[in-house]
């Protein structure tokens, strides 16, 4: 995991099993003055957030480490949808906005994510204008 730091910046956790997509999101977010942490799968993301099984109550008292999570929908092991559900089930992270991204425009999938509490569903490849929309959400 890589962390780019600066305390006053919004902190975004970018989760994607594809290195190129992860680097693209990281670059776009950094250009928008965000602090970025990357994770290559849902389990790593949960560990970072303190939500992995053995860390059950690790974060209950303090607020979440991140301002937003951006996750790919299709990942091996744990999908972005499953990650979204775990984040929304935890009292420590349920208020954290989650944005789901996918290269496939499948309305039922999009609706399922939005119903489960996703802030937004965006199509890959993400563009600078998409990231600007996200950072506007973070700042406001």
Residue pairs with C-beta under 8 A, 6 or more apart in sequence:
1 37
1 38
1 39
1 44
1 48
2 26
2 36
2 37
2 38
3 35
3 36
3 37
4 26
4 30
4 35
4 36
4 37
5 35
6 35
7 35
9 33
9 34
9 35
10 33
10 34
10 35
10 67
10 68
10 135
10 138
10 139
11 34
11 35
11 36
11 37
11 65
11 66
11 67
11 68
12 29
12 34
12 35
12 36
12 37
12 66
12 67
12 68
12 69
12 70
12 134
12 138
13 37
13 38
13 39
13 45
13 48
13 49
13 65
13 66
13 68
13 69
13 70
14 22
14 25
14 26
14 29
14 36
14 37
14 38
14 39
14 70
14 71
15 38
15 39
15 40
15 41
15 42
15 44
15 45
15 69
15 70
15 71
15 72
15 75
15 80
15 83
16 22
16 25
16 38
16 40
16 71
16 72
16 75
16 101
17 40
17 41
17 72
17 75
17 76
18 72
19 40
21 72
21 124
21 125
22 38
22 40
24 125
24 126
25 36
25 38
25 70
25 101
25 126
25 131
26 36
26 38
28 126
28 127
28 128
28 130
28 131
29 36
29 70
29 131
29 134
29 135
30 36
31 128
31 131
32 128
32 131
32 132
32 134
32 135
33 135
34 67
34 135
34 138
37 48
37 66
39 45
39 48
41 75
41 76
41 77
41 78
42 71
42 75
42 77
42 78
42 79
42 80
42 82
42 83
42 86
43 52
43 77
43 78
45 69
45 71
45 83
46 52
46 78
46 83
46 86
47 55
48 65
49 59
49 64
49 65
49 66
49 69
49 87
49 90
49 92
49 93
50 58
50 59
50 65
50 92
51 58
51 59
51 86
51 87
51 90
51 92
51 93
59 65
59 90
59 92
59 93
60 91
60 92
62 92
63 92
64 92
64 93
64 95
64 96
66 96
67 96
67 97
67 138
68 96
68 97
68 98
68 99
68 119
68 134
68 137
68 138
69 83
69 87
69 96
69 97
69 98
69 99
70 98
70 99
70 101
70 134
71 80
71 83
71 84
71 98
71 99
71 100
71 101
72 80
72 100
72 101
72 102
72 124
73 79
73 80
73 81
73 100
73 101
73 102
73 104
73 109
73 113
74 80
74 102
74 103
74 104
80 100
80 101
80 102
80 113
81 100
81 109
81 112
81 113
81 116
83 98
84 98
84 100
84 113
84 116
84 117
84 118
85 116
87 93
87 94
87 96
87 98
88 94
88 98
88 116
88 117
94 117
97 119
97 120
97 137
97 138
98 117
98 118
98 119
99 118
99 119
99 120
99 121
99 122
99 134
100 113
100 118
100 120
100 121
100 122
101 121
101 122
101 123
101 124
101 126
102 109
102 121
102 123
102 124
103 123
103 124
103 125
105 123
110 121
113 121
114 121
119 137
120 133
120 134
120 137
122 130
